[in-house]
Amino acid sequence: MPATESNAQPQQPQKPYAVVAGVSMRELLASCVAADAVSTPPRLPDPEQSGPSARQREAA
């Protein structure tokens, strides 16, 4: 057996997400809400609400 094999230490599993980014969960969630608000187009008004109001129809 070569000497390098007897001195070899088992490798520890690496943690892929061990680095702390410095961003709080509140900031992360706020950025997601802001991105959603910016990327979502405005809704079209409902056909019933876009016409004259109920009071205007009753007065006519």
N, C-alpha and C positions, 0 to 999 in steps of 0.2 A: 504494500500500500504506500503511495507517495505521501510525503510529509504534509503536503498542502491539504489533502483530504482530511487528515486527522485533526488539523487546526481550524478547519472551516467551521464557522458558526452558522447556525440556521438563520436564514433571512427572516426578518420581521415583516409582516404584511404592511404595505404602505397604505396610508390613509389618503385617499384622493381629495378629500374635502377638508383637510386639516388646516388650510390657510384661512385666516379670518380676513374678510374683505374690508371691515370697518364700516359697514352699512347696517343700520339697525333695521329690524323687521318693519317698524313703522314707516321708515323712509322707503323701503322696498315696496310695501303695499301702496303707499301714496303715489309712487312713481307708476305703478301698474294702473291705478285708477286714473291718473292723469293721461297716460298713454291711451287708455281705452276711451276716455272722453274726447281726446283729440282725433283719434282714428275712426270714430263712429260718426257717420253722417247724420244730420238732423232728421228727425222723423217727419213725415208728411202729416199734415193735420187730418183728422178724421173727416169724412165727407159730411157727416151730420153737424159737426162743429164749425165747418168752414162757411156754411150758408148763414142766413139771417137767424138771429136768436129766436127762441120760442116766444118771447114777449113781442118781438117785432112781427112775427107771423100772426099772433093773435090780434094785434092792433090793425093789421091790414084787412 
